[in-house]
Amino acid sequence: MQPLPPSLTQKGQMSSNEPPSRRPATSPTEGMPAPSRLPWSGGEKVFVLVASLLFLALCIGSIRTAAVTTNETVHIPAGLSYWQQFEVRMNIQHPPLVKLLAALPLLLVHATPDYSDATWNVITPGVSAENNFGEKSFEAWSNRAEILFLARLPIIVITLLLGLSVYEITRQLAGTWGGVLALTLFVTSPFFLSYGTLVLTDVPVVLFAVWTMWYFASLWQEPTRRNALMFSLSLAGALLTKFNGVFLFPALLLCWIWFQFSEKGMHLFGTWASMSAKRFRREGLAIGGIVLAGLIVYVFYLGIFHRTDPLSATRNEEITMAHDSCPIYLLPRLIRIMSNHPALQRPLLPMWLYVDGLVFVKGYESRAFYFLGHLYPHGVWFYFPVISFFKLAPGMILLFFLLAALVVTDLLRNRNKAVKPSIVPASRQRHLQALLSALVVFAAIPMASKLNVGVRHFSVPIGLAIILSGLIVPLTCAVVGKRMRPFASVMVAALAFWCVVTALVSYPHYLSYYSPFRLNVPKQEIGVNANLTWGQSVGELNTFFEQHQVVAPYVDTRMSTVDPTVYIPGARAWQCDNGAPVPRGWVAVSADRVLLHAPGCSQLLRYPTFSVGDGSIMVFHIPD
């Protein structure tokens, strides 16, 4: 798949000797000028190269100090098991593509989990076998640092590919300076510098989601087989990366409706007799692309998991979810169908596994979480906008507000005009509508859900917002007067430079980053889990103990999914809120265990306190 969405060719749009105004148009989009993609200038190439090198330097530098995080403990061994065993025993709640890509370099160093261990061969109800299997694997590997580094490299490449796509897409929508602004925000964002360097599915799905919507608009504007193929491959990539890829279907539907209503002569409920076959060519190609994407997912699952027993996998999932009091939804019915029709188990294996994964995600969706000083029993609609406000760089947040203000001003200025001027080229209006449709759907569904565990689940709206931020450049030219434009340009440049400063000052603690907007509120009082402490700072904790010549400290076992002695030799396991007396000496706990307004270990705050890992870990010296 090409890294950047190519422009549409001019084939079939208009002849070189016939002006567009005189050419009869059989459909509204045919009258549009063909999109053109100008080659990058020398200055653009230099800027993109410098931005890419800065991004790579910050990413690689930060992952060298980061220990294995909670989800990586599962994803990396699971990806290896897919390549080596062709089974999906582990981590059914995420599609396999990212885990396979992350595990691919590990095959070169012959990394192999212990498949003879009971964690692989026995699944105990109520106990997550994948967590135990991952923990055992990392604890057994003597070269775990090398394995972790190699597994993260493919994710960094995907994230950089996303950044280049952001630049090219924004450049086509808002011009060169719009692309420069968007790429600057992307490569300096603590969000993408953290979650885009770990073996997670949240950032790669942004790439495929953006490509899917972009190529759908390209297919609509120029219905060619090439655009249909690129649309299909992008959609399949999203479905194989993360289960929220299914959100693309309502996004595509919304986009299609918008296209219908925005084109003259096209009616949503028109009669079949009045519509020509050519007018349906793009719908036919789009449907064919969706079907092809489904076939790609089917073949991919069938090939990589051909040794999986679908009935056993579904039964194990049902037992585990029932033990944890999670809704099991369709699982009993699926089990009955597979039991009554054994001949269908193998041909429909991909369908069983994909539905099982969706059910697993839905079953574990609702969970209690601590947010803004309160313990909520389930998700709240304002979680993702608020946590994004605190987790994104201040310069980016202010640019988003500026973008909203410019859009409102532009709408008010043109509200009485019959023909409203567009801030994007005519050949890119459908692409802008496609991206806006995805933004609406991918923002609305997480906000309406009960899964409020990490800002990373809001990755697609954040990525789309960065692309749209490039529109600040043409909007400034359209809205701001000539006298004020220099001031507005300086302000935009200053906010973008603030983002660069934020990335440099926050290095290398991007995962635990919170903006200065939190004032003096402790980070853990705003949001915990993957927003702050995810086991990434255990290596820094060991460095702290070495610097203070601490021997055999007490370490909370919930700080990381692996045994504390993996990173801290001589560490003694301890939990601060299990009723055991506070030991004398040095103790370390995750910041999310020291909450002011919830049960935890706040009693430790009366002792001398030290912060490690940018506030993700708290160390206490207890004299008696």
Summary of the structure (lengths in Angstrom):
residues: 624
radius of gyration: 26.1
end to end distance: 62.3
largest distance: 90.7
contacts: 2073
relative contact order: 0.11
helix: 60%
strand: 5%
